[in-house]
Amino acid sequence: MMKEFVRDRNGNIIYLTMERWEHITKFHPEMINYRKQLLFTIKKGQRKQDSLDHSLYIYYHPFKSLERGFNHIVAIVKFGLNYQSNPNNFILTAYQKFFEYFRS
């Protein structure tokens, strides 16, 4: 795998490089067996723009079968343009997280 491309719900093409995957699994070893779920998070998950760096978007999606104590995959995507002004959007990092739901 050199680059793996996926399209998000808004039509943006986003890619994952081997270098980024190695970074993710080195610093977030809980992700080792969850690459397909990471790509699904980009395809179908919710996203919000980072409040400080507007070139970053946070994608998140719930899963029932993650590592113990986690219920979401979170992915940070860097949006930008390459030297030819074409979209250059890539997964910067990803990890598993527990989000508690509050119901009224």
C-alpha positions as CSV (number, residue, x, y, z in Angstrom):
1,M,0.0,0.0,0.0
2,M,1.5,3.3,-1.1
3,K,-1.6,5.4,-0.7
4,E,-5.2,4.2,0.0
5,F,-7.9,6.6,-1.1
6,V,-11.4,7.1,0.3
7,R,-14.2,9.6,-0.3
8,D,-15.9,11.2,2.7
9,R,-19.7,12.0,2.9
10,N,-19.0,15.4,1.4
11,G,-17.2,14.1,-1.7
12,N,-13.7,14.9,-0.5
13,I,-11.0,12.5,-1.5
14,I,-8.7,11.7,1.5
15,Y,-5.8,9.3,1.5
16,L,-3.8,7.3,4.0
17,T,-0.1,6.7,3.4
18,M,2.0,3.8,4.8
19,E,4.1,6.4,6.7
20,R,1.0,7.8,8.4
21,W,-0.3,4.2,9.1
22,E,3.0,3.4,10.7
23,H,2.8,6.6,12.8
24,I,-0.7,5.7,13.9
25,T,0.1,2.2,14.9
26,K,3.3,3.2,16.7
27,F,1.7,5.9,18.8
28,H,-1.8,4.4,19.1
29,P,-1.2,0.6,19.1
30,E,-4.9,0.0,19.8
31,M,-5.4,0.8,16.1
32,I,-3.3,-2.1,14.6
33,N,-6.3,-4.3,13.7
34,Y,-8.7,-1.5,12.8
35,R,-7.5,0.0,9.5
36,K,-10.8,-0.9,7.8
37,Q,-12.8,0.8,10.6
38,L,-10.5,3.9,10.2
39,L,-11.3,4.1,6.5
40,F,-15.0,3.5,7.2
41,T,-14.9,6.4,9.7
42,I,-13.7,8.7,7.0
43,K,-16.3,7.4,4.5
44,K,-19.4,7.5,6.8
45,G,-18.4,9.3,10.0
46,Q,-19.4,12.7,11.3
47,R,-16.8,15.5,11.1
48,K,-16.1,18.8,12.6
49,Q,-13.6,21.5,11.8
50,D,-10.8,22.1,14.4
51,S,-11.5,25.4,16.1
52,L,-7.8,26.5,16.1
53,D,-6.5,25.1,12.8
54,H,-9.1,25.4,10.1
55,S,-7.2,23.0,7.8
56,L,-7.8,20.1,10.2
57,Y,-11.0,18.1,10.4
58,I,-11.9,15.6,13.1
59,Y,-13.8,12.6,11.9
60,Y,-15.5,10.2,14.3
61,H,-17.7,7.2,14.2
62,P,-19.0,4.7,16.8
63,F,-18.2,1.0,16.7
64,K,-19.3,-1.7,19.1
65,S,-16.3,-4.0,18.7
66,L,-13.2,-1.9,19.5
67,E,-10.5,-2.5,22.1
68,R,-11.8,-2.6,25.7
69,G,-12.9,0.7,27.0
70,F,-13.3,2.4,23.6
71,N,-16.4,3.0,21.5
72,H,-15.3,5.4,18.7
73,I,-12.6,5.8,16.2
74,V,-11.3,9.4,15.8
75,A,-9.3,10.5,12.7
76,I,-7.6,13.8,12.2
77,V,-7.5,14.8,8.5
78,K,-5.3,17.6,7.1
79,F,-6.9,19.4,4.2
80,G,-4.8,21.4,1.8
81,L,-3.6,21.9,-1.8
82,N,-0.6,20.5,-3.6
83,Y,1.8,22.6,-5.7
84,Q,-0.7,22.4,-8.7
85,S,-3.6,23.6,-6.5
86,N,-5.2,20.2,-6.5
87,P,-6.7,18.9,-3.2
88,N,-4.2,17.2,-1.0
89,N,-6.2,15.8,2.0
90,F,-4.6,13.1,4.1
91,I,-5.1,11.3,7.4
92,L,-2.7,12.7,9.9
93,T,-3.4,10.4,12.8
94,A,-6.2,8.3,14.3
95,Y,-7.0,6.7,17.7
96,Q,-9.7,5.1,19.7
97,K,-11.7,7.0,22.3
98,F,-14.5,6.6,24.7
99,F,-17.4,9.1,24.3
100,E,-20.0,9.0,27.0
101,Y,-23.5,9.7,25.9
102,F,-25.8,11.9,28.0
103,R,-29.5,11.4,27.6
104,S,-32.1,13.7,29.2
